C-alpha cells in the first residue's frame, strides 16, 4: 500500500501498513466545526481526532474567563495521543476547533489498544505527544518574551502550515486567544501587518499575501518549534 496516499493526515500516512491495519476498520470521518469544543479541561476525551484539514486549538482556561492558546494540532498530527499513552482520558487543556475542516476519528480506547499491541505504533504516538508538548513550552516562552506583532505573525504562519491554506477566518477573540493578548492589541497589530502588505484583514477574514514578510516579522519561536517537530516526527 502506498502510505503517502492513504490519508491526508500526517500521523496516519506515516504508520506502517501493519500498524495502520490495527485501526483502519474503526476509523470514520467527522466535520470539524469552527468554535466547537471537542472537550473541556477536566472532561473525558472519548475520541481521538486526526485532522485532514482544519486546526484544533489547545487552550488554558483562566479564572477570570480568559482563554490562552498553548498549542495547535493540524493535518500533521493527532489529538488524543497523550490520553491513549497515559491511559487517562481526562484532558489537561480545552480542545476547540480553531479552523473548520474534516478529520478521521477513532475511539481513544481503540487508539490505546493499538499502541499496546505495537511498539512501532506506540513510538510514533509518543513522538507526536512529545512534539505537542514541545510546542506548548515554546509558546509559553514566546508569550512571555516577545512582542504582540511577532507572536501574531508566528501564529498566522503556524495556522497556515497546519491548515494548508492562506485564507483564514479568525475572529479578534480567536486571535487574542492565540497570542495571549487583549482584543484591542490584536486589532492594532493586524492593521500593522496589513499596512506592510503581509496580510489582508477584514472582519475576521485573513488572507496571507506575503509569507516571506510574515516570516521576517515572526520571532524565532516559529522556526524553533518547526525544527523540533521535524526532528521528533519526520
N, C-alpha and C positions, 0 to 999 in steps of 0.2 A: 504494500500500500504506500502511496506517496503521501507521507505525513504532512508535507508542506501544503497540500491541497485539502487536507482533511477538515480543517476548521480555520476560520479567520481569527480564532483566539490563540495567542502565542503559547499558553500553557498546554492546551490540548494538542496543538500541532507538534509540540516538542516531545510528546510522550512516545516511547517506543510502541510498536504495534501491539505487543502482548499487554502492555500496561494500559493502552487505550481501550482494549477489549474488556478490561475489568469494569469499565464504567460506561462504555458505549451504549449498551442496551437500556441504560437507565437515564440517559441524557434527554432533555426536552428543551424547547426554546420558550423564552418569555420576553415580553417587551419590557424595556427599562423606561419608565415614565418619569419625566422630569419632576424633581422635588418629591418623588415618592420615597418614603422612609422604609428601607428594607429591614432595618432592625434598630431599635433604640438601645442605648447603653444599658446593660443590666438585663436585657431580654435575651431569649434564646434565638440563635440563627438556625432555622430549620433547613435552609437550602444554601448551597454554595453557588456562586454566580461566576460565569466565565464570559465576560463581555465580548461580543463580536464587533460592536461599535457602541459608542456612548462611554460615559465616565461615571464611576461611583466615587463619592467623596466620603472620607472617614473624618468625623468631626468630634471635638471635645465640647461638651455642654458645660457652661459656666453658671455660677449660682444666680447671676442677675439676668439670665436668659440668653446671653450671647453664645454664639457657636463659632468655634475656630477650627478650620480645617488642618489636619495633621498629615494627611496622605491622600493620594488618588490612585484608583485602580481602573485600568482601561483594557484595551484589547490585547495587551501583552501579559495579563496576569489573572489572578483569581481572588475573589472574596470568599473567605471561609477556610483558608489554609491553616491558620492558627487554631481555629475551632476543631478541625479534623486532627491536627497533630497533638493538641493538648488534651483531647478527649473531653473538652468542656465547651458547650455550645453557647455559653453566656458571653455576649460580645462586650469588648472593652471600650469601643467607640461607636457612636451612632453612625450608621451607614445610610447615605441618602443619594439618590440619583442626581448628579450634577448636570450631565449632558445626556439627553434621551438616546435610546438605541435599542439594541437587541442582545440577548445573552443566552448561552446554554446554561441550564440549571440542573442541579443534582442534589439529592438529599445529602446532608452533611454526613450522615451515618454511612452512606454508600462510599463517600469520599474517604472516610476514616478506614473503612474495611479494605479499600484498595491500597491505602498506604500501609496497612498492617500486613497485607498479603505480599507486597512487592517492595524490596529495598530500593530499587531504582525509582519507583513512583514516589516513595516516601522522601527520597533525597531531593527530587525535583520540587516537591511540595514545600520542603523545608527551605530550599533556596529562595523560593518565591516569598515565603513568610518573612525570611530574613531581609529580602530586598525591600519589602514594605516597611519593616522596622527601621532600616537604614534611612529610607525616605523620610519617615516621621522625625527621626533625630535631626536630619539635615534641615527640615522645615522649622523645627523648634529653634535651632541656631539662627536660621535666616530671619525669622520673625523678630528675634531679639536684637539682631545686629545690623540689619540692612534697611535701606530706605524703602518707603512705600512704593516708589516708582520701580525700583529694581525687583521688588517682590512681586508686583503685579506683572511685570514682564516675564519673570520666571514662571509664574502660574499659568499665564496665557500660553507660553511655549510648551509647558508640560501638558496642558489640556489639548493643545494642537497635536502633540505626539501621540497621546493616548486615545484620542477620538478619531484621528486620521483626517480631520477637516479643518479648513481655515475659517469657516463661517460658524460662529457660535452664538447661542442666545444665553446670556448670563445677566441676571438682574444685578442691580447695585448691591442688594443684600447678599447675593451669592458671591460676588466679587469681594465684598468686605469680609465675608466668612473665610474665603480662600486665603486672604493675606493677613487676617487678624487686625483689621483697621476699621475706622468708622466710615460710614457710607459717604459723608461729605468729602473725606480724603480720597476715596475711590473715584468720585466724580471729577475732582481736580486733576488727579494723576492720569485718568483715562483721557481727559482733554489734552493733557500734555503729550501723551503718546500719539494722539490723533494729529495734533499740530505738527509733530515730527514726521507725519505720514507713515508711521509704523502700523497703525490700525485705523479702521473706520468704525466709529462707535455712535450708535443712535438708538435710544430707547431699549437698551439691553441687547441689541443686535451688534455683534462684534465681528468684523472681518479683518484678519491679519493680512496686511498688504505688503509688509517688508519683514520677512523672517530674520534677515541678517541684521537689520537695525534693532529689532527686538532682542536678539541675542547679545548685541553690544551693550544694551541697556540693562539686561538681566545681570544679577550678581553671579558669583562663581558657583553658587549652590545648584543652579540648573545643570551645569556641566558635571559637577561632582556627583550629584545623585544619579545622573545618567550613566556615568562611568562605573559607579558602584553596581548599578543594576546590570550593566553589560558584563561586568566581571563575575557576578554571582550567578546569573541566569544564562547568559549567552556564551 
